[in-house]
C-alpha cells in the first residue's frame, strides 16, 4: 500500500561568514560559506531503496538585504563534493531566493543595528 514507502531523514547545515554594511535606511550583508547536505536512504516495505540517499558539500555565496521591515536575499550554491543516489544523480548549481516581512511589535519599528 501507499504507507509502505518511507522517505529517509534529511539534514542540511551551513556555516557562513558575512560583512555587515549600513547605508542610511538600508543594510546589506554579503556572505560566503559552505553547506552540507545528507539524505538517508529511503525504504519500501522495510527494504532500503537502491539509488536513494547521499551527501554533498556546496560552496555558497549570497547577499541579504534589509530595508525598513523587508528582507530580500539570494544564495548561490555550487556543489564541490557529492555522492547522491550511489553516484547516479548529479547535483547542479542551486539558487535560493527569499523574501520576508518583519511584523513589528505594537509601537515599535523594526531596525537592523550594527
MODELLER restraints for C-alpha pairs under 7 A, 6 or more apart:
rsr = mdl.restraints
at = mdl.atoms
rsr.add(forms.Gaussian(group=physical.xy_distance, feature=features.Distance(at['CA:4:A'], at['CA:44:A']), mean=5.55, stdev=0.5))
rsr.add(forms.Gaussian(group=physical.xy_distance, feature=features.Distance(at['CA:4:A'], at['CA:45:A']), mean=5.07, stdev=0.5))
rsr.add(forms.Gaussian(group=physical.xy_distance, feature=features.Distance(at['CA:5:A'], at['CA:43:A']), mean=5.74, stdev=0.5))
rsr.add(forms.Gaussian(group=physical.xy_distance, feature=features.Distance(at['CA:5:A'], at['CA:44:A']), mean=4.38, stdev=0.5))
rsr.add(forms.Gaussian(group=physical.xy_distance, feature=features.Distance(at['CA:5:A'], at['CA:45:A']), mean=6.50, stdev=0.5))
rsr.add(forms.Gaussian(group=physical.xy_distance, feature=features.Distance(at['CA:6:A'], at['CA:42:A']), mean=5.73, stdev=0.5))
rsr.add(forms.Gaussian(group=physical.xy_distance, feature=features.Distance(at['CA:6:A'], at['CA:43:A']), mean=5.07, stdev=0.5))
rsr.add(forms.Gaussian(group=physical.xy_distance, feature=features.Distance(at['CA:6:A'], at['CA:44:A']), mean=6.31, stdev=0.5))
rsr.add(forms.Gaussian(group=physical.xy_distance, feature=features.Distance(at['CA:7:A'], at['CA:42:A']), mean=4.64, stdev=0.5))
rsr.add(forms.Gaussian(group=physical.xy_distance, feature=features.Distance(at['CA:7:A'], at['CA:43:A']), mean=6.56, stdev=0.5))
rsr.add(forms.Gaussian(group=physical.xy_distance, feature=features.Distance(at['CA:8:A'], at['CA:39:A']), mean=6.25, stdev=0.5))
rsr.add(forms.Gaussian(group=physical.xy_distance, feature=features.Distance(at['CA:8:A'], at['CA:40:A']), mean=4.52, stdev=0.5))
rsr.add(forms.Gaussian(group=physical.xy_distance, feature=features.Distance(at['CA:8:A'], at['CA:41:A']), mean=5.07, stdev=0.5))
rsr.add(forms.Gaussian(group=physical.xy_distance, feature=features.Distance(at['CA:8:A'], at['CA:42:A']), mean=4.46, stdev=0.5))
rsr.add(forms.Gaussian(group=physical.xy_distance, feature=features.Distance(at['CA:9:A'], at['CA:39:A']), mean=6.02, stdev=0.5))
rsr.add(forms.Gaussian(group=physical.xy_distance, feature=features.Distance(at['CA:9:A'], at['CA:40:A']), mean=5.32, stdev=0.5))
rsr.add(forms.Gaussian(group=physical.xy_distance, feature=features.Distance(at['CA:10:A'], at['CA:38:A']), mean=5.72, stdev=0.5))
rsr.add(forms.Gaussian(group=physical.xy_distance, feature=features.Distance(at['CA:10:A'], at['CA:39:A']), mean=4.50, stdev=0.5))
rsr.add(forms.Gaussian(group=physical.xy_distance, feature=features.Distance(at['CA:10:A'], at['CA:40:A']), mean=6.29, stdev=0.5))
rsr.add(forms.Gaussian(group=physical.xy_distance, feature=features.Distance(at['CA:11:A'], at['CA:37:A']), mean=5.75, stdev=0.5))
rsr.add(forms.Gaussian(group=physical.xy_distance, feature=features.Distance(at['CA:11:A'], at['CA:38:A']), mean=5.16, stdev=0.5))
rsr.add(forms.Gaussian(group=physical.xy_distance, feature=features.Distance(at['CA:11:A'], at['CA:39:A']), mean=6.52, stdev=0.5))
rsr.add(forms.Gaussian(group=physical.xy_distance, feature=features.Distance(at['CA:12:A'], at['CA:36:A']), mean=5.70, stdev=0.5))
rsr.add(forms.Gaussian(group=physical.xy_distance, feature=features.Distance(at['CA:12:A'], at['CA:37:A']), mean=4.53, stdev=0.5))
rsr.add(forms.Gaussian(group=physical.xy_distance, feature=features.Distance(at['CA:12:A'], at['CA:38:A']), mean=6.54, stdev=0.5))
rsr.add(forms.Gaussian(group=physical.xy_distance, feature=features.Distance(at['CA:13:A'], at['CA:35:A']), mean=5.78, stdev=0.5))
rsr.add(forms.Gaussian(group=physical.xy_distance, feature=features.Distance(at['CA:13:A'], at['CA:36:A']), mean=5.38, stdev=0.5))
rsr.add(forms.Gaussian(group=physical.xy_distance, feature=features.Distance(at['CA:13:A'], at['CA:37:A']), mean=6.69, stdev=0.5))
rsr.add(forms.Gaussian(group=physical.xy_distance, feature=features.Distance(at['CA:14:A'], at['CA:34:A']), mean=5.57, stdev=0.5))
rsr.add(forms.Gaussian(group=physical.xy_distance, feature=features.Distance(at['CA:14:A'], at['CA:35:A']), mean=4.22, stdev=0.5))
rsr.add(forms.Gaussian(group=physical.xy_distance, feature=features.Distance(at['CA:14:A'], at['CA:36:A']), mean=6.11, stdev=0.5))
rsr.add(forms.Gaussian(group=physical.xy_distance, feature=features.Distance(at['CA:15:A'], at['CA:33:A']), mean=5.52, stdev=0.5))
rsr.add(forms.Gaussian(group=physical.xy_distance, feature=features.Distance(at['CA:15:A'], at['CA:34:A']), mean=5.56, stdev=0.5))
rsr.add(forms.Gaussian(group=physical.xy_distance, feature=features.Distance(at['CA:15:A'], at['CA:35:A']), mean=6.66, stdev=0.5))
rsr.add(forms.Gaussian(group=physical.xy_distance, feature=features.Distance(at['CA:16:A'], at['CA:31:A']), mean=6.28, stdev=0.5))
rsr.add(forms.Gaussian(group=physical.xy_distance, feature=features.Distance(at['CA:16:A'], at['CA:32:A']), mean=5.49, stdev=0.5))
rsr.add(forms.Gaussian(group=physical.xy_distance, feature=features.Distance(at['CA:16:A'], at['CA:33:A']), mean=4.12, stdev=0.5))
rsr.add(forms.Gaussian(group=physical.xy_distance, feature=features.Distance(at['CA:16:A'], at['CA:34:A']), mean=6.56, stdev=0.5))
rsr.add(forms.Gaussian(group=physical.xy_distance, feature=features.Distance(at['CA:17:A'], at['CA:31:A']), mean=5.48, stdev=0.5))
rsr.add(forms.Gaussian(group=physical.xy_distance, feature=features.Distance(at['CA:17:A'], at['CA:32:A']), mean=5.59, stdev=0.5))
rsr.add(forms.Gaussian(group=physical.xy_distance, feature=features.Distance(at['CA:17:A'], at['CA:33:A']), mean=6.09, stdev=0.5))
rsr.add(forms.Gaussian(group=physical.xy_distance, feature=features.Distance(at['CA:18:A'], at['CA:29:A']), mean=5.94, stdev=0.5))
rsr.add(forms.Gaussian(group=physical.xy_distance, feature=features.Distance(at['CA:18:A'], at['CA:30:A']), mean=5.58, stdev=0.5))
rsr.add(forms.Gaussian(group=physical.xy_distance, feature=features.Distance(at['CA:18:A'], at['CA:31:A']), mean=4.08, stdev=0.5))
rsr.add(forms.Gaussian(group=physical.xy_distance, feature=features.Distance(at['CA:18:A'], at['CA:32:A']), mean=6.57, stdev=0.5))
rsr.add(forms.Gaussian(group=physical.xy_distance, feature=features.Distance(at['CA:19:A'], at['CA:29:A']), mean=5.36, stdev=0.5))
rsr.add(forms.Gaussian(group=physical.xy_distance, feature=features.Distance(at['CA:19:A'], at['CA:30:A']), mean=5.72, stdev=0.5))
rsr.add(forms.Gaussian(group=physical.xy_distance, feature=features.Distance(at['CA:19:A'], at['CA:31:A']), mean=6.52, stdev=0.5))
rsr.add(forms.Gaussian(group=physical.xy_distance, feature=features.Distance(at['CA:20:A'], at['CA:28:A']), mean=6.33, stdev=0.5))
rsr.add(forms.Gaussian(group=physical.xy_distance, feature=features.Distance(at['CA:20:A'], at['CA:29:A']), mean=4.90, stdev=0.5))
rsr.add(forms.Gaussian(group=physical.xy_distance, feature=features.Distance(at['CA:21:A'], at['CA:27:A']), mean=5.70, stdev=0.5))
rsr.add(forms.Gaussian(group=physical.xy_distance, feature=features.Distance(at['CA:21:A'], at['CA:28:A']), mean=5.51, stdev=0.5))
rsr.add(forms.Gaussian(group=physical.xy_distance, feature=features.Distance(at['CA:21:A'], at['CA:29:A']), mean=6.35, stdev=0.5))
rsr.add(forms.Gaussian(group=physical.xy_distance, feature=features.Distance(at['CA:22:A'], at['CA:28:A']), mean=6.65, stdev=0.5))
rsr.add(forms.Gaussian(group=physical.xy_distance, feature=features.Distance(at['CA:25:A'], at['CA:67:A']), mean=6.13, stdev=0.5))
rsr.add(forms.Gaussian(group=physical.xy_distance, feature=features.Distance(at['CA:25:A'], at['CA:68:A']), mean=6.64, stdev=0.5))
rsr.add(forms.Gaussian(group=physical.xy_distance, feature=features.Distance(at['CA:26:A'], at['CA:66:A']), mean=5.81, stdev=0.5))
rsr.add(forms.Gaussian(group=physical.xy_distance, feature=features.Distance(at['CA:26:A'], at['CA:67:A']), mean=4.85, stdev=0.5))
rsr.add(forms.Gaussian(group=physical.xy_distance, feature=features.Distance(at['CA:27:A'], at['CA:65:A']), mean=5.85, stdev=0.5))
rsr.add(forms.Gaussian(group=physical.xy_distance, feature=features.Distance(at['CA:27:A'], at['CA:66:A']), mean=5.00, stdev=0.5))
rsr.add(forms.Gaussian(group=physical.xy_distance, feature=features.Distance(at['CA:27:A'], at['CA:67:A']), mean=6.58, stdev=0.5))
rsr.add(forms.Gaussian(group=physical.xy_distance, feature=features.Distance(at['CA:28:A'], at['CA:63:A']), mean=6.85, stdev=0.5))
rsr.add(forms.Gaussian(group=physical.xy_distance, feature=features.Distance(at['CA:28:A'], at['CA:64:A']), mean=5.60, stdev=0.5))
rsr.add(forms.Gaussian(group=physical.xy_distance, feature=features.Distance(at['CA:28:A'], at['CA:65:A']), mean=4.36, stdev=0.5))
rsr.add(forms.Gaussian(group=physical.xy_distance, feature=features.Distance(at['CA:28:A'], at['CA:66:A']), mean=6.10, stdev=0.5))
rsr.add(forms.Gaussian(group=physical.xy_distance, feature=features.Distance(at['CA:29:A'], at['CA:63:A']), mean=5.42, stdev=0.5))
rsr.add(forms.Gaussian(group=physical.xy_distance, feature=features.Distance(at['CA:29:A'], at['CA:64:A']), mean=5.06, stdev=0.5))
rsr.add(forms.Gaussian(group=physical.xy_distance, feature=features.Distance(at['CA:29:A'], at['CA:65:A']), mean=6.43, stdev=0.5))
rsr.add(forms.Gaussian(group=physical.xy_distance, feature=features.Distance(at['CA:30:A'], at['CA:62:A']), mean=5.78, stdev=0.5))
rsr.add(forms.Gaussian(group=physical.xy_distance, feature=features.Distance(at['CA:30:A'], at['CA:63:A']), mean=4.07, stdev=0.5))
rsr.add(forms.Gaussian(group=physical.xy_distance, feature=features.Distance(at['CA:30:A'], at['CA:64:A']), mean=6.37, stdev=0.5))
rsr.add(forms.Gaussian(group=physical.xy_distance, feature=features.Distance(at['CA:31:A'], at['CA:61:A']), mean=5.71, stdev=0.5))
rsr.add(forms.Gaussian(group=physical.xy_distance, feature=features.Distance(at['CA:31:A'], at['CA:62:A']), mean=5.29, stdev=0.5))
rsr.add(forms.Gaussian(group=physical.xy_distance, feature=features.Distance(at['CA:31:A'], at['CA:63:A']), mean=5.82, stdev=0.5))
rsr.add(forms.Gaussian(group=physical.xy_distance, feature=features.Distance(at['CA:32:A'], at['CA:60:A']), mean=5.47, stdev=0.5))
rsr.add(forms.Gaussian(group=physical.xy_distance, feature=features.Distance(at['CA:32:A'], at['CA:61:A']), mean=4.38, stdev=0.5))
rsr.add(forms.Gaussian(group=physical.xy_distance, feature=features.Distance(at['CA:32:A'], at['CA:62:A']), mean=6.47, stdev=0.5))
rsr.add(forms.Gaussian(group=physical.xy_distance, feature=features.Distance(at['CA:33:A'], at['CA:59:A']), mean=5.97, stdev=0.5))
rsr.add(forms.Gaussian(group=physical.xy_distance, feature=features.Distance(at['CA:33:A'], at['CA:60:A']), mean=5.03, stdev=0.5))
rsr.add(forms.Gaussian(group=physical.xy_distance, feature=features.Distance(at['CA:33:A'], at['CA:61:A']), mean=6.52, stdev=0.5))
rsr.add(forms.Gaussian(group=physical.xy_distance, feature=features.Distance(at['CA:34:A'], at['CA:57:A']), mean=6.92, stdev=0.5))
rsr.add(forms.Gaussian(group=physical.xy_distance, feature=features.Distance(at['CA:34:A'], at['CA:58:A']), mean=5.58, stdev=0.5))
rsr.add(forms.Gaussian(group=physical.xy_distance, feature=features.Distance(at['CA:34:A'], at['CA:59:A']), mean=4.63, stdev=0.5))
rsr.add(forms.Gaussian(group=physical.xy_distance, feature=features.Distance(at['CA:34:A'], at['CA:60:A']), mean=5.44, stdev=0.5))
rsr.add(forms.Gaussian(group=physical.xy_distance, feature=features.Distance(at['CA:35:A'], at['CA:57:A']), mean=5.70, stdev=0.5))
rsr.add(forms.Gaussian(group=physical.xy_distance, feature=features.Distance(at['CA:35:A'], at['CA:58:A']), mean=5.02, stdev=0.5))
rsr.add(forms.Gaussian(group=physical.xy_distance, feature=features.Distance(at['CA:35:A'], at['CA:59:A']), mean=6.45, stdev=0.5))
rsr.add(forms.Gaussian(group=physical.xy_distance, feature=features.Distance(at['CA:35:A'], at['CA:60:A']), mean=6.89, stdev=0.5))
rsr.add(forms.Gaussian(group=physical.xy_distance, feature=features.Distance(at['CA:36:A'], at['CA:56:A']), mean=5.92, stdev=0.5))
rsr.add(forms.Gaussian(group=physical.xy_distance, feature=features.Distance(at['CA:36:A'], at['CA:57:A']), mean=4.66, stdev=0.5))
rsr.add(forms.Gaussian(group=physical.xy_distance, feature=features.Distance(at['CA:36:A'], at['CA:58:A']), mean=6.47, stdev=0.5))
rsr.add(forms.Gaussian(group=physical.xy_distance, feature=features.Distance(at['CA:37:A'], at['CA:55:A']), mean=5.40, stdev=0.5))
rsr.add(forms.Gaussian(group=physical.xy_distance, feature=features.Distance(at['CA:37:A'], at['CA:56:A']), mean=5.36, stdev=0.5))
rsr.add(forms.Gaussian(group=physical.xy_distance, feature=features.Distance(at['CA:37:A'], at['CA:57:A']), mean=6.49, stdev=0.5))
rsr.add(forms.Gaussian(group=physical.xy_distance, feature=features.Distance(at['CA:38:A'], at['CA:54:A']), mean=5.85, stdev=0.5))
rsr.add(forms.Gaussian(group=physical.xy_distance, feature=features.Distance(at['CA:38:A'], at['CA:55:A']), mean=4.25, stdev=0.5))
rsr.add(forms.Gaussian(group=physical.xy_distance, feature=features.Distance(at['CA:38:A'], at['CA:56:A']), mean=6.70, stdev=0.5))
rsr.add(forms.Gaussian(group=physical.xy_distance, feature=features.Distance(at['CA:39:A'], at['CA:53:A']), mean=4.60, stdev=0.5))
rsr.add(forms.Gaussian(group=physical.xy_distance, feature=features.Distance(at['CA:39:A'], at['CA:54:A']), mean=5.21, stdev=0.5))
rsr.add(forms.Gaussian(group=physical.xy_distance, feature=features.Distance(at['CA:39:A'], at['CA:55:A']), mean=6.13, stdev=0.5))
rsr.add(forms.Gaussian(group=physical.xy_distance, feature=features.Distance(at['CA:40:A'], at['CA:53:A']), mean=4.61, stdev=0.5))
rsr.add(forms.Gaussian(group=physical.xy_distance, feature=features.Distance(at['CA:40:A'], at['CA:54:A']), mean=6.50, stdev=0.5))
rsr.add(forms.Gaussian(group=physical.xy_distance, feature=features.Distance(at['CA:41:A'], at['CA:48:A']), mean=6.35, stdev=0.5))
rsr.add(forms.Gaussian(group=physical.xy_distance, feature=features.Distance(at['CA:41:A'], at['CA:49:A']), mean=6.53, stdev=0.5))
rsr.add(forms.Gaussian(group=physical.xy_distance, feature=features.Distance(at['CA:41:A'], at['CA:52:A']), mean=5.05, stdev=0.5))
rsr.add(forms.Gaussian(group=physical.xy_distance, feature=features.Distance(at['CA:41:A'], at['CA:53:A']), mean=4.12, stdev=0.5))
rsr.add(forms.Gaussian(group=physical.xy_distance, feature=features.Distance(at['CA:42:A'], at['CA:48:A']), mean=5.85, stdev=0.5))
rsr.add(forms.Gaussian(group=physical.xy_distance, feature=features.Distance(at['CA:42:A'], at['CA:49:A']), mean=5.39, stdev=0.5))
rsr.add(forms.Gaussian(group=physical.xy_distance, feature=features.Distance(at['CA:42:A'], at['CA:52:A']), mean=6.07, stdev=0.5))
rsr.add(forms.Gaussian(group=physical.xy_distance, feature=features.Distance(at['CA:42:A'], at['CA:53:A']), mean=6.78, stdev=0.5))
rsr.add(forms.Gaussian(group=physical.xy_distance, feature=features.Distance(at['CA:43:A'], at['CA:49:A']), mean=5.27, stdev=0.5))
rsr.add(forms.Gaussian(group=physical.xy_distance, feature=features.Distance(at['CA:51:A'], at['CA:85:A']), mean=4.01, stdev=0.5))
rsr.add(forms.Gaussian(group=physical.xy_distance, feature=features.Distance(at['CA:51:A'], at['CA:86:A']), mean=5.38, stdev=0.5))
rsr.add(forms.Gaussian(group=physical.xy_distance, feature=features.Distance(at['CA:51:A'], at['CA:88:A']), mean=7.00, stdev=0.5))
rsr.add(forms.Gaussian(group=physical.xy_distance, feature=features.Distance(at['CA:52:A'], at['CA:85:A']), mean=4.33, stdev=0.5))
rsr.add(forms.Gaussian(group=physical.xy_distance, feature=features.Distance(at['CA:53:A'], at['CA:84:A']), mean=5.99, stdev=0.5))
rsr.add(forms.Gaussian(group=physical.xy_distance, feature=features.Distance(at['CA:53:A'], at['CA:85:A']), mean=5.29, stdev=0.5))
rsr.add(forms.Gaussian(group=physical.xy_distance, feature=features.Distance(at['CA:54:A'], at['CA:83:A']), mean=5.43, stdev=0.5))
rsr.add(forms.Gaussian(group=physical.xy_distance, feature=features.Distance(at['CA:54:A'], at['CA:84:A']), mean=4.03, stdev=0.5))
rsr.add(forms.Gaussian(group=physical.xy_distance, feature=features.Distance(at['CA:54:A'], at['CA:85:A']), mean=5.62, stdev=0.5))
rsr.add(forms.Gaussian(group=physical.xy_distance, feature=features.Distance(at['CA:55:A'], at['CA:82:A']), mean=5.85, stdev=0.5))
rsr.add(forms.Gaussian(group=physical.xy_distance, feature=features.Distance(at['CA:55:A'], at['CA:83:A']), mean=5.51, stdev=0.5))
rsr.add(forms.Gaussian(group=physical.xy_distance, feature=features.Distance(at['CA:55:A'], at['CA:84:A']), mean=5.77, stdev=0.5))
rsr.add(forms.Gaussian(group=physical.xy_distance, feature=features.Distance(at['CA:56:A'], at['CA:79:A']), mean=6.98, stdev=0.5))
rsr.add(forms.Gaussian(group=physical.xy_distance, feature=features.Distance(at['CA:56:A'], at['CA:81:A']), mean=5.41, stdev=0.5))
rsr.add(forms.Gaussian(group=physical.xy_distance, feature=features.Distance(at['CA:56:A'], at['CA:82:A']), mean=3.98, stdev=0.5))
rsr.add(forms.Gaussian(group=physical.xy_distance, feature=features.Distance(at['CA:56:A'], at['CA:83:A']), mean=6.18, stdev=0.5))
rsr.add(forms.Gaussian(group=physical.xy_distance, feature=features.Distance(at['CA:57:A'], at['CA:79:A']), mean=6.04, stdev=0.5))
rsr.add(forms.Gaussian(group=physical.xy_distance, feature=features.Distance(at['CA:57:A'], at['CA:80:A']), mean=5.68, stdev=0.5))
rsr.add(forms.Gaussian(group=physical.xy_distance, feature=features.Distance(at['CA:57:A'], at['CA:81:A']), mean=5.17, stdev=0.5))
rsr.add(forms.Gaussian(group=physical.xy_distance, feature=features.Distance(at['CA:57:A'], at['CA:82:A']), mean=6.34, stdev=0.5))
rsr.add(forms.Gaussian(group=physical.xy_distance, feature=features.Distance(at['CA:58:A'], at['CA:77:A']), mean=5.74, stdev=0.5))
rsr.add(forms.Gaussian(group=physical.xy_distance, feature=features.Distance(at['CA:58:A'], at['CA:78:A']), mean=5.14, stdev=0.5))
rsr.add(forms.Gaussian(group=physical.xy_distance, feature=features.Distance(at['CA:58:A'], at['CA:79:A']), mean=4.22, stdev=0.5))
rsr.add(forms.Gaussian(group=physical.xy_distance, feature=features.Distance(at['CA:58:A'], at['CA:80:A']), mean=5.26, stdev=0.5))
rsr.add(forms.Gaussian(group=physical.xy_distance, feature=features.Distance(at['CA:59:A'], at['CA:77:A']), mean=5.68, stdev=0.5))
rsr.add(forms.Gaussian(group=physical.xy_distance, feature=features.Distance(at['CA:59:A'], at['CA:78:A']), mean=5.20, stdev=0.5))
rsr.add(forms.Gaussian(group=physical.xy_distance, feature=features.Distance(at['CA:59:A'], at['CA:79:A']), mean=6.42, stdev=0.5))
rsr.add(forms.Gaussian(group=physical.xy_distance, feature=features.Distance(at['CA:59:A'], at['CA:80:A']), mean=6.52, stdev=0.5))
rsr.add(forms.Gaussian(group=physical.xy_distance, feature=features.Distance(at['CA:60:A'], at['CA:75:A']), mean=6.56, stdev=0.5))
rsr.add(forms.Gaussian(group=physical.xy_distance, feature=features.Distance(at['CA:60:A'], at['CA:76:A']), mean=5.57, stdev=0.5))
rsr.add(forms.Gaussian(group=physical.xy_distance, feature=features.Distance(at['CA:60:A'], at['CA:77:A']), mean=4.54, stdev=0.5))
rsr.add(forms.Gaussian(group=physical.xy_distance, feature=features.Distance(at['CA:60:A'], at['CA:78:A']), mean=6.39, stdev=0.5))
rsr.add(forms.Gaussian(group=physical.xy_distance, feature=features.Distance(at['CA:61:A'], at['CA:75:A']), mean=5.65, stdev=0.5))
rsr.add(forms.Gaussian(group=physical.xy_distance, feature=features.Distance(at['CA:61:A'], at['CA:76:A']), mean=5.41, stdev=0.5))
rsr.add(forms.Gaussian(group=physical.xy_distance, feature=features.Distance(at['CA:61:A'], at['CA:77:A']), mean=6.83, stdev=0.5))
rsr.add(forms.Gaussian(group=physical.xy_distance, feature=features.Distance(at['CA:62:A'], at['CA:74:A']), mean=5.48, stdev=0.5))
rsr.add(forms.Gaussian(group=physical.xy_distance, feature=features.Distance(at['CA:62:A'], at['CA:75:A']), mean=4.04, stdev=0.5))
rsr.add(forms.Gaussian(group=physical.xy_distance, feature=features.Distance(at['CA:62:A'], at['CA:76:A']), mean=6.03, stdev=0.5))
rsr.add(forms.Gaussian(group=physical.xy_distance, feature=features.Distance(at['CA:63:A'], at['CA:73:A']), mean=5.54, stdev=0.5))
rsr.add(forms.Gaussian(group=physical.xy_distance, feature=features.Distance(at['CA:63:A'], at['CA:74:A']), mean=5.80, stdev=0.5))
rsr.add(forms.Gaussian(group=physical.xy_distance, feature=features.Distance(at['CA:63:A'], at['CA:75:A']), mean=6.63, stdev=0.5))
rsr.add(forms.Gaussian(group=physical.xy_distance, feature=features.Distance(at['CA:64:A'], at['CA:71:A']), mean=7.00, stdev=0.5))
rsr.add(forms.Gaussian(group=physical.xy_distance, feature=features.Distance(at['CA:64:A'], at['CA:72:A']), mean=5.91, stdev=0.5))
rsr.add(forms.Gaussian(group=physical.xy_distance, feature=features.Distance(at['CA:64:A'], at['CA:73:A']), mean=4.15, stdev=0.5))
rsr.add(forms.Gaussian(group=physical.xy_distance, feature=features.Distance(at['CA:64:A'], at['CA:74:A']), mean=6.70, stdev=0.5))
rsr.add(forms.Gaussian(group=physical.xy_distance, feature=features.Distance(at['CA:65:A'], at['CA:71:A']), mean=5.55, stdev=0.5))
rsr.add(forms.Gaussian(group=physical.xy_distance, feature=features.Distance(at['CA:65:A'], at['CA:72:A']), mean=5.14, stdev=0.5))
rsr.add(forms.Gaussian(group=physical.xy_distance, feature=features.Distance(at['CA:65:A'], at['CA:73:A']), mean=5.83, stdev=0.5))
rsr.add(forms.Gaussian(group=physical.xy_distance, feature=features.Distance(at['CA:66:A'], at['CA:72:A']), mean=6.57, stdev=0.5))
rsr.add(forms.Gaussian(group=physical.xy_distance, feature=features.Distance(at['CA:68:A'], at['CA:110:A']), mean=6.91, stdev=0.5))
rsr.add(forms.Gaussian(group=physical.xy_distance, feature=features.Distance(at['CA:68:A'], at['CA:111:A']), mean=6.90, stdev=0.5))
rsr.add(forms.Gaussian(group=physical.xy_distance, feature=features.Distance(at['CA:69:A'], at['CA:101:A']), mean=5.68, stdev=0.5))
rsr.add(forms.Gaussian(group=physical.xy_distance, feature=features.Distance(at['CA:69:A'], at['CA:102:A']), mean=5.12, stdev=0.5))
rsr.add(forms.Gaussian(group=physical.xy_distance, feature=features.Distance(at['CA:69:A'], at['CA:110:A']), mean=5.98, stdev=0.5))
rsr.add(forms.Gaussian(group=physical.xy_distance, feature=features.Distance(at['CA:70:A'], at['CA:100:A']), mean=5.82, stdev=0.5))
rsr.add(forms.Gaussian(group=physical.xy_distance, feature=features.Distance(at['CA:70:A'], at['CA:101:A']), mean=4.68, stdev=0.5))
rsr.add(forms.Gaussian(group=physical.xy_distance, feature=features.Distance(at['CA:70:A'], at['CA:102:A']), mean=6.34, stdev=0.5))
rsr.add(forms.Gaussian(group=physical.xy_distance, feature=features.Distance(at['CA:71:A'], at['CA:99:A']), mean=5.54, stdev=0.5))
rsr.add(forms.Gaussian(group=physical.xy_distance, feature=features.Distance(at['CA:71:A'], at['CA:100:A']), mean=5.01, stdev=0.5))
rsr.add(forms.Gaussian(group=physical.xy_distance, feature=features.Distance(at['CA:71:A'], at['CA:101:A']), mean=6.32, stdev=0.5))
rsr.add(forms.Gaussian(group=physical.xy_distance, feature=features.Distance(at['CA:72:A'], at['CA:98:A']), mean=5.75, stdev=0.5))
rsr.add(forms.Gaussian(group=physical.xy_distance, feature=features.Distance(at['CA:72:A'], at['CA:99:A']), mean=4.44, stdev=0.5))
rsr.add(forms.Gaussian(group=physical.xy_distance, feature=features.Distance(at['CA:72:A'], at['CA:100:A']), mean=6.53, stdev=0.5))
rsr.add(forms.Gaussian(group=physical.xy_distance, feature=features.Distance(at['CA:73:A'], at['CA:97:A']), mean=5.78, stdev=0.5))
rsr.add(forms.Gaussian(group=physical.xy_distance, feature=features.Distance(at['CA:73:A'], at['CA:98:A']), mean=5.22, stdev=0.5))
rsr.add(forms.Gaussian(group=physical.xy_distance, feature=features.Distance(at['CA:73:A'], at['CA:99:A']), mean=6.46, stdev=0.5))
rsr.add(forms.Gaussian(group=physical.xy_distance, feature=features.Distance(at['CA:74:A'], at['CA:96:A']), mean=5.45, stdev=0.5))
rsr.add(forms.Gaussian(group=physical.xy_distance, feature=features.Distance(at['CA:74:A'], at['CA:97:A']), mean=4.30, stdev=0.5))
rsr.add(forms.Gaussian(group=physical.xy_distance, feature=features.Distance(at['CA:74:A'], at['CA:98:A']), mean=6.20, stdev=0.5))
rsr.add(forms.Gaussian(group=physical.xy_distance, feature=features.Distance(at['CA:75:A'], at['CA:95:A']), mean=5.80, stdev=0.5))
rsr.add(forms.Gaussian(group=physical.xy_distance, feature=features.Distance(at['CA:75:A'], at['CA:96:A']), mean=5.15, stdev=0.5))
rsr.add(forms.Gaussian(group=physical.xy_distance, feature=features.Distance(at['CA:75:A'], at['CA:97:A']), mean=6.59, stdev=0.5))
rsr.add(forms.Gaussian(group=physical.xy_distance, feature=features.Distance(at['CA:76:A'], at['CA:94:A']), mean=5.82, stdev=0.5))
rsr.add(forms.Gaussian(group=physical.xy_distance, feature=features.Distance(at['CA:76:A'], at['CA:95:A']), mean=4.67, stdev=0.5))
rsr.add(forms.Gaussian(group=physical.xy_distance, feature=features.Distance(at['CA:76:A'], at['CA:96:A']), mean=6.50, stdev=0.5))
rsr.add(forms.Gaussian(group=physical.xy_distance, feature=features.Distance(at['CA:77:A'], at['CA:93:A']), mean=5.66, stdev=0.5))
rsr.add(forms.Gaussian(group=physical.xy_distance, feature=features.Distance(at['CA:77:A'], at['CA:94:A']), mean=4.98, stdev=0.5))
rsr.add(forms.Gaussian(group=physical.xy_distance, feature=features.Distance(at['CA:77:A'], at['CA:95:A']), mean=6.29, stdev=0.5))
rsr.add(forms.Gaussian(group=physical.xy_distance, feature=features.Distance(at['CA:78:A'], at['CA:93:A']), mean=4.74, stdev=0.5))
rsr.add(forms.Gaussian(group=physical.xy_distance, feature=features.Distance(at['CA:78:A'], at['CA:94:A']), mean=6.62, stdev=0.5))
rsr.add(forms.Gaussian(group=physical.xy_distance, feature=features.Distance(at['CA:79:A'], at['CA:91:A']), mean=6.67, stdev=0.5))
rsr.add(forms.Gaussian(group=physical.xy_distance, feature=features.Distance(at['CA:79:A'], at['CA:92:A']), mean=6.69, stdev=0.5))
rsr.add(forms.Gaussian(group=physical.xy_distance, feature=features.Distance(at['CA:79:A'], at['CA:93:A']), mean=6.39, stdev=0.5))
rsr.add(forms.Gaussian(group=physical.xy_distance, feature=features.Distance(at['CA:84:A'], at['CA:90:A']), mean=6.77, stdev=0.5))
rsr.add(forms.Gaussian(group=physical.xy_distance, feature=features.Distance(at['CA:104:A'], at['CA:110:A']), mean=5.61, stdev=0.5))
